């Protein structure tokens, strides 16, 4: 992570409950979406995507932390049906993260990464030049993805930790989810055929399993983690090379079409 030394802070954002800690100068990169022509977008040189616990600390005080995404800023002004994943609301209806993160971003603008450290357990620490420290914490004994550094300049993804090897799909879990959706699935739908294949999961060849996982991830929007692999071999996806982002793009597309 030496590449991050002296790199300036760029911005903070979130995708649902995944923190995006953006660093470096703005660069222009081409993305395949929206299809068919794609588009050129302005992105930071580096983006750290965190799906683990984290916090920003200054003067021995936590100024922002991962739990703030799930907590309403004004708990006495929201009902029991409050949802953390909605953004763009007035402050009294938003999460603590959405209200507090812009102020933290303003304090970090103009500052650079003075030091960067990764422990053997995957904990990440960034020291900024104004004294604010960012810390992430590994909360699980499983070696699963905790965070990744996306280097948009080199178009590289450095994952901590990637899976040590393929994991088995939980066919009953996936099948029960499909059965819940059965009212939306037509008789000739690819997901109907996927349900039939899942019934004889243990008899499928490696090639048939690969095809089944691609069908489920593309047509059913099952996340790669549900299907037992970090990365489905041959999975092209739509947009970036990151399966997680592809999944979020698909969800966003459906929301846009149904607004």
C-alpha positions, 0 to 999 in steps of 0.5 A, a space after each residue: 500500500 506504499 502507493 497511497 503515501 502522500 496521496 490526497 483525500 478525495 471524497 467519502 461515499 457509500 453504496 448501501 452499507 459499503 463505505 467508499 473511501 476515495 483518494 487521489 486526483 480525479 481521472 477520466 475512465 471509460 465504463 461499459 454502462 450504460 449500454 450499448 455505448 457506455 460512457 466516460 466518467 470522472 472517478 478518483 485515482 483510488 477507492 477503498 471499498 470496505 465491507 467490514 467495521 471501520 471508524 474515523 478517530 481524532 483526538 481519541 474521539 470517534 467522529 464517524 463509524 460504520 454503525 452510523 450508517 444504520 442509525 437515524 440522525 434524529 431517532 425521535 423523528 422517524 418511525 419504526 419503518 425507518 430504512 438506512 439504505 435510502 439516501 437524499 432525504 432531509 437530515 432529520 430522516 437520514 442516517 448519522 453517516 449521511 448527515 455527518 460524513 459531509 462535514 468530515 469530508 470538508 475537514 479532510 479536503 486538502 490533506 494527504 495520507 501521511 502513513 498507511 499500515 495493514 496488519 497480518 489480520 487485514 486491519 487497515 490504518 490510514 493516518 492523514 496529515 491533519 491528525 485524523 486516523 482511519 481504522 478498519 477492523 477484521 471481525 470474523 475468523 473467516 478469510 472472506 473479502 473485507 475490503 478492496 483497493 480499486 486502482 482506477 489508474 491501473 484498473 487493478 483490484 487488490 482484495 483483502 482477503 480473497 477466498 482461498 478457494 471455491 466454496 460450495 453453493 447452498 442449493 436449498 437456500 437458493 432454491 427456497 429463494 427462487 420458490 419465493 419468486 416463483 409467482 414472477 417466473 414464467 414457465 419458459 423463464 431461465 430461472 424456472 430451468 435453474 430451479 429444475 437444475 438445483 433439484 439435482 445439484 450434486 449430479 451437475 458437471 463443473 461446466 453445468 454448475 458454472 453455467 447455472 451460477 451465471 444464470 442465477 447471477 445475471 437473471 436472478 441477481 443472486 450475489 456471487 457470495 450466495 452462489 458459493 464463489 468469490 468469482 464465478 469463472 467466466 463471469 463477464 458481468 456488466 460494467 466494472 470487473 467487480 462482481 459486487 458493483 455489477 450487482 449494485 448496478 443491476 439493482 439500481 437499473 431496476 429501481 430506475 425503471 420502476 420509479 
